[in-house]
Amino acid sequence: MRWVERLFKTWLTILLCREQMSEESKDYKQKDWQRHYDENDLGWDLGQVAPPFIRLWDDGKLPLGKMLIPGCGRGHEVQFFSKNSFVVTAVDYSEGAVTYLKNALNEKNLEGRVLHQDFFSLDNSHNAFYDLVIEQTFFCAISPRQRQDYVQNVSRVLKPGGMLVGLFYHTDKEGGPPYNTTREDIEKHFSGHFKILKLEKEAHSVEQRKNREWLAILKKLDN
Ligand SMILES: C[S@@+](CC[C@H](N)C(=O)[O-])C[C@H]1O[C@@H](n2cnc3c(N)ncnc32)[C@H](O)[C@@H]1O
């Protein structure tokens, strides 16, 4: 009987691995994102800073200091916050994004560190380094299977008591990217590592994202 059990377990493992591999093969890879830049197909790019961030800044809700912006794309937020005295580090693994952003910062005489690398492989020099992480259409760009990894990495790079301030995209659609984010997704993934200070539908989104963005203000827990 033992060998039947073993055979069944092996078969099940192979089946699960194949399923996972086929799911992974559907994920967007670096080359897929780069193709968007090559073809100037940047449907997500607002061409401006997302208005809710300007509002939060105007209202003094964002602590000045070191800021990280993962999956920064062309980096409208990077430029805005750099202009407003934050010490900004931006990360994106698409060359099209970092080249555009570096040129834009140069032309406007703005400071900012732009890293051309995978957000999930930031080295230990980033640990507890940032006061604030800004999330803008990056959480919805990664595979939902990477969400817990995202939370752990954001928590790792924040100082104790550091904040994650983000706009999370509630597409209400299957598949992606962009992958749907519900209130429950945010609560489920973040509550072990962050205190949720605010989580509500954002009222000042750009027209095409009206009623489709969660504004989340999260504070890193000391654990
Ligand atoms: C939907 S775009 C959003 C860009 C920007 N945040 C915006 O709102 O305009 C997602 C970006 O994340 C980048 N990206 C995706 N996965 C990444 C990863 N693992 N590490 C770094 N960048 C990544 C892509 O290259 C792309 O520029």
The ligand as an SDF file (V2000), in Angstrom:
LIG
                    3D

 27 29  0  0  0  0  0  0  0  0999 V2000
    2.0290   49.9600  -14.2640 C   0  0  0  0  0  0  0  0  0  0  0  0
    3.6440   50.6120  -14.3150 S   0  0  0  0  0  0  0  0  0  0  0  0
    3.4890   51.9660  -13.1560 C   0  0  0  0  0  0  0  0  0  0  0  0
    4.5710   52.9960  -13.2620 C   0  0  0  0  0  0  0  0  0  0  0  0
    4.3970   54.1990  -12.3410 C   0  0  0  0  0  0  0  0  0  0  0  0
    4.2970   53.8030  -10.9520 N   0  0  0  0  0  0  0  0  0  0  0  0
    3.1920   55.0100  -12.7400 C   0  0  0  0  0  0  0  0  0  0  0  0
    2.1750   54.9360  -12.0400 O   0  0  0  0  0  0  0  0  0  0  0  0
    3.2620   55.6870  -13.7590 O   0  0  0  0  0  0  0  0  0  0  0  0
    4.5610   49.4140  -13.3990 C   0  0  0  0  0  0  0  0  0  0  0  0
    6.0440   49.6700  -13.3980 C   0  0  0  0  0  0  0  0  0  0  0  0
    6.6560   48.7590  -12.5170 O   0  0  0  0  0  0  0  0  0  0  0  0
    7.8540   48.2750  -13.0970 C   0  0  0  0  0  0  0  0  0  0  0  0
    8.1070   46.9580  -12.4880 N   0  0  0  0  0  0  0  0  0  0  0  0
    7.3260   45.8400  -12.5530 C   0  0  0  0  0  0  0  0  0  0  0  0
    7.8570   44.8670  -11.7940 N   0  0  0  0  0  0  0  0  0  0  0  0
    8.9840   45.3580  -11.2400 C   0  0  0  0  0  0  0  0  0  0  0  0
    9.9570   44.8430  -10.3400 C   0  0  0  0  0  0  0  0  0  0  0  0
    9.8680   43.5900   -9.8540 N   0  0  0  0  0  0  0  0  0  0  0  0
   10.9740   45.6360   -9.9490 N   0  0  0  0  0  0  0  0  0  0  0  0
   11.0800   46.9050  -10.4140 C   0  0  0  0  0  0  0  0  0  0  0  0
   10.1940   47.4530  -11.2800 N   0  0  0  0  0  0  0  0  0  0  0  0
    9.1510   46.6990  -11.6750 C   0  0  0  0  0  0  0  0  0  0  0  0
    7.5910   48.2590  -14.5920 C   0  0  0  0  0  0  0  0  0  0  0  0
    8.7860   48.3380  -15.3140 O   0  0  0  0  0  0  0  0  0  0  0  0
    6.7240   49.5130  -14.7550 C   0  0  0  0  0  0  0  0  0  0  0  0
    7.4970   50.6320  -15.0300 O   0  0  0  0  0  0  0  0  0  0  0  0
  1  2  1  0
  2  3  1  0
  2 10  1  0
  3  4  1  0
  4  5  1  0
  5  6  1  0
  5  7  1  0
  7  8  2  0
  7  9  1  0
 10 11  1  0
 11 12  1  0
 11 26  1  0
 12 13  1  0
 13 14  1  0
 13 24  1  0
 14 15  1  0
 14 23  1  0
 15 16  2  0
 16 17  1  0
 17 18  1  0
 17 23  2  0
 18 19  1  0
 18 20  2  0
 20 21  1  0
 21 22  2  0
 22 23  1  0
 24 25  1  0
 24 26  1  0
 26 27  1  0
M  CHG  2   2   1   9  -1
M  END
$$$$
